[in-house]
Amino acid sequence: MDNIEDNTDRHEYEMVYVAQPNIGENGLRDLNERLVREITRHNGTVSVTEMWGKRTLAYQIEKYYEGHYVLQRFVMAPAGAQELDRLFRLNENVIRYLIMRTDE
């Protein structure tokens, strides 16, 4: 698959997302692999992935009291970050996420 963008305007990002508690190990791995593929497609690189495990949420989100927390640090073009936002909004396995630019 070819990279979508070939510009050098790349930024550092940090993202934390919470996946449904019943997603299972395979589902969580598949979700993370899809995320890494999308970052790579947009000429990005992942520097850190930390699986924080299943934790109790501070408050109920939808019908969930627990979730799998994952931290990703990566570098990519801004258009790619917008695409990640769209990907997470449409993914029913993700109950919350936050993408922040860390190089500002």
C-alpha positions as CSV (number, residue, x, y, z in Angstrom):
1,M,0.0,0.0,0.0
2,D,1.4,3.4,-0.9
3,N,1.7,6.3,1.5
4,I,-1.1,8.8,1.0
5,E,1.1,11.9,1.9
6,D,4.7,12.6,1.1
7,N,5.1,15.9,2.9
8,T,7.6,16.6,5.7
9,D,5.0,18.5,7.8
10,R,4.7,16.0,10.6
11,H,3.8,16.4,14.2
12,E,4.1,14.4,17.4
13,Y,0.9,13.0,18.8
14,E,-0.2,11.1,21.9
15,M,-3.4,9.2,22.0
16,V,-5.2,7.3,24.7
17,Y,-8.2,5.2,23.9
18,V,-10.5,3.0,25.9
19,A,-11.9,-0.1,24.2
20,Q,-14.9,-2.1,25.3
21,P,-14.2,-4.5,28.2
22,N,-15.5,-7.5,26.3
23,I,-13.4,-6.9,23.1
24,G,-10.9,-9.7,24.1
25,E,-7.2,-10.0,23.4
26,N,-7.6,-10.7,19.7
27,G,-10.0,-7.8,19.2
28,L,-7.7,-5.4,21.0
29,R,-4.7,-6.6,19.0
30,D,-6.7,-6.2,15.7
31,L,-7.8,-2.7,16.7
32,N,-4.3,-1.7,17.5
33,E,-2.9,-3.2,14.3
34,R,-5.5,-1.3,12.3
35,L,-4.4,1.9,14.0
36,V,-0.8,1.3,13.2
37,R,-1.6,0.6,9.6
38,E,-3.5,3.8,9.3
39,I,-0.6,5.8,10.9
40,T,1.8,4.1,8.5
41,R,-0.5,4.9,5.5
42,H,-0.2,8.5,6.3
43,N,3.6,8.5,6.3
44,G,3.7,8.2,10.1
45,T,5.7,6.1,12.6
46,V,4.6,4.7,16.0
47,S,7.2,5.3,18.7
48,V,5.4,3.9,21.8
49,T,2.5,1.5,22.4
50,E,1.5,0.8,26.0
51,M,-1.3,-1.6,26.9
52,W,-2.4,-0.4,30.3
53,G,-4.9,-3.2,30.7
54,K,-8.5,-3.4,31.8
55,R,-9.4,-0.8,34.4
56,T,-12.5,0.5,36.2
57,L,-13.8,3.7,34.6
58,A,-14.1,6.8,36.8
59,Y,-17.8,6.9,35.7
60,Q,-20.1,4.8,33.5
61,I,-19.7,5.4,29.8
62,E,-22.6,4.2,27.8
63,K,-23.3,0.9,29.5
64,Y,-19.7,0.2,30.5
65,Y,-18.0,0.3,33.9
66,E,-14.6,-1.0,32.7
67,G,-12.5,-0.7,29.6
68,H,-9.1,-1.6,28.1
69,Y,-6.8,1.5,28.2
70,V,-4.1,1.9,25.4
71,L,-1.6,4.7,25.0
72,Q,0.0,5.4,21.6
73,R,2.7,7.9,20.7
74,F,3.4,8.6,17.1
75,V,4.5,11.1,14.5
76,M,2.4,11.8,11.4
77,A,0.9,14.5,9.2
78,P,-2.1,16.5,10.5
79,A,-4.4,15.0,7.8
80,G,-3.7,11.6,9.2
81,A,-4.7,12.6,12.7
82,Q,-8.0,13.8,11.3
83,E,-8.5,10.3,9.7
84,L,-7.7,8.6,13.0
85,D,-10.3,10.8,14.6
86,R,-12.8,9.6,12.0
87,L,-11.8,6.0,12.4
88,F,-12.3,6.1,16.2
89,R,-15.6,7.9,16.0
90,L,-17.0,5.1,13.7
91,N,-15.5,2.2,15.6
92,E,-18.1,0.7,18.1
93,N,-15.3,-1.1,20.0
94,V,-13.9,2.3,21.2
95,I,-15.9,3.9,24.0
96,R,-13.6,7.0,24.5
97,Y,-10.4,8.4,22.9
98,L,-8.3,11.5,23.0
99,I,-5.7,12.6,20.4
100,M,-3.4,15.4,21.5
101,R,-0.5,17.1,19.7
102,T,2.5,17.0,22.0
103,D,5.1,19.1,20.0
104,E,3.3,22.5,20.4
